[in-house]
Amino acid sequence: MRYFEESEFKEKIIQVNRVSKKTKGGNKIGFSVLVVVGDQKGQVGVGLGKAPDVQSSIKKAVTYAKKHLITVPMKGTTIPHPVNVKLGAARIMLKPASVGTGVIAGGAVRAVADAAGIHDILSKVLGTSNKASNVYATMDALRRLRPSLEETKKEKEKDEK
């Protein structure tokens, strides 16, 4: 298992839900927290933590997210190509943008893009407005990205040397 320094990752809490379970002795209260974690250099992860108190659920979510990081291929400060993803009721469209455009994205997509270190991107969220669904769909979109041809050629040249 890899260990990380605290300052290495940026953590962003997307959603905190108070949940309740009916038991014989009354209601059992708990919390569910969705967190995005990224190093702002191309690695990003999402975690969902559940516990009786908020602090424990955040800790669980961050731990899970750090264990399940993905590497996002980048072309400068943007993504290499456009991608459309449908995951459940969530539909996400991501497009590369020219330098200086900024992150044109809604709340859930913006948090993932910021954590990944993407500085220029165009996006559109269609379908559901559920933050959790949109975060998971955005992660799926970033997972489907492939490196640009120039980067692939550079890597092959490095391997040959």
C-alpha positions in Angstrom: 0.0 0.0 0.0 1.2 3.5 -0.9 1.5 6.2 1.8 1.1 9.8 1.0 2.0 13.1 2.8 -1.0 15.1 4.0 -0.1 18.2 1.9 0.3 16.2 -1.3 -3.5 16.0 -2.1 -6.3 18.5 -2.3 -9.5 17.3 -0.7 -13.0 18.6 -1.7 -16.2 17.6 0.0 -18.9 17.3 -2.6 -21.9 16.1 -0.5 -22.7 15.4 3.2 -25.9 13.4 3.7 -27.6 12.7 7.0 -29.1 9.2 6.9 -31.3 7.4 9.4 -32.1 3.7 10.1 -35.2 2.6 11.9 -34.3 0.1 14.7 -36.2 -1.5 17.6 -34.6 1.0 20.0 -35.3 4.0 17.8 -33.6 5.8 14.9 -29.9 5.2 14.3 -28.4 8.4 12.8 -25.4 8.3 10.4 -23.6 10.3 7.8 -22.6 9.6 4.2 -19.9 11.9 2.7 -18.7 12.1 -0.9 -15.1 13.4 -1.3 -12.9 14.1 -4.4 -9.1 13.9 -3.8 -6.5 15.0 -6.3 -2.8 16.0 -6.5 -3.5 18.7 -9.2 -0.9 17.0 -11.4 -3.2 14.5 -13.2 -4.2 12.1 -10.4 -7.7 12.1 -9.0 -10.0 9.8 -6.9 -13.5 9.7 -5.5 -14.5 8.2 -2.2 -17.8 7.6 -0.3 -17.5 7.2 3.4 -20.3 6.2 5.8 -20.0 6.4 9.6 -22.0 7.6 12.7 -20.2 11.0 12.7 -19.1 13.3 9.9 -15.4 13.3 10.8 -15.1 9.5 10.6 -17.0 9.4 7.3 -14.7 12.1 5.8 -11.7 10.1 6.9 -13.1 6.9 5.4 -14.0 8.6 2.1 -10.5 10.2 1.8 -8.8 6.9 2.5 -10.9 5.1 -0.1 -10.3 7.9 -2.7 -6.5 7.8 -2.2 -6.5 4.0 -2.7 -8.5 4.3 -6.0 -6.7 7.1 -7.8 -6.8 7.3 -11.6 -4.2 9.1 -13.8 -5.7 11.6 -16.3 -3.9 12.0 -19.6 -3.3 15.7 -20.2 -2.4 17.7 -23.2 -0.9 20.8 -21.7 -3.5 22.2 -19.3 -6.5 20.5 -21.0 -7.7 17.0 -22.0 -6.5 15.4 -25.2 -9.9 14.8 -26.9 -13.6 15.3 -26.4 -15.6 12.6 -24.6 -19.3 11.9 -23.9 -20.4 9.5 -21.1 -23.7 8.2 -20.0 -23.7 6.6 -16.6 -27.2 5.8 -15.3 -29.3 9.0 -15.7 -26.1 11.2 -15.8 -24.8 12.4 -19.1 -21.5 14.3 -19.1 -19.8 16.0 -22.1 -16.2 17.1 -21.7 -14.3 19.0 -24.4 -10.7 20.3 -24.6 -10.4 24.1 -24.4 -7.7 26.5 -25.5 -5.2 28.0 -23.0 -6.7 30.7 -20.9 -10.3 29.5 -21.2 -10.5 28.2 -17.6 -12.8 25.5 -16.2 -16.2 26.0 -17.7 -18.1 23.4 -15.6 -20.8 22.9 -13.0 -20.2 22.1 -9.3 -19.5 18.4 -9.4 -17.5 18.4 -12.6 -15.6 21.5 -11.6 -14.5 19.8 -8.3 -13.1 16.8 -10.2 -11.4 18.9 -12.8 -9.8 21.1 -10.2 -8.6 18.1 -8.2 -7.1 16.5 -11.3 -5.2 19.7 -12.2 -7.2 20.5 -15.4 -7.1 24.2 -16.0 -8.9 24.6 -19.4 -12.0 22.5 -20.1 -15.5 22.9 -21.4 -18.2 20.7 -20.0 -21.9 20.2 -20.0 -24.0 18.1 -17.5 -27.2 16.7 -19.0 -29.8 14.4 -17.4 -29.7 14.2 -13.6 -28.6 17.0 -11.2 -27.6 14.4 -8.6 -24.0 15.4 -7.5 -22.9 11.8 -6.8 -24.0 10.5 -10.2 -22.3 13.4 -11.9 -19.1 12.9 -10.1 -19.0 9.2 -10.9 -19.9 9.9 -14.6 -17.1 12.5 -14.7 -14.6 10.0 -13.3 -15.7 7.5 -15.9 -15.2 10.1 -18.7 -11.7 10.9 -17.4 -11.0 7.1 -17.2 -11.9 6.8 -20.9 -9.5 9.5 -22.1 -6.4 8.3 -24.1 -3.1 10.1 -24.4 -2.5 12.2 -27.5 -0.4 10.9 -30.3 2.5 13.3 -29.6 2.7 12.2 -26.0 2.7 8.5 -27.0 5.5 9.2 -29.5 7.6 11.0 -26.8 7.2 8.1 -24.4 8.3 5.6 -27.1 11.4 7.7 -27.8 12.2 7.8 -24.1 11.9 4.0 -23.9 14.2 3.5 -26.8 17.0 5.6 -25.3 
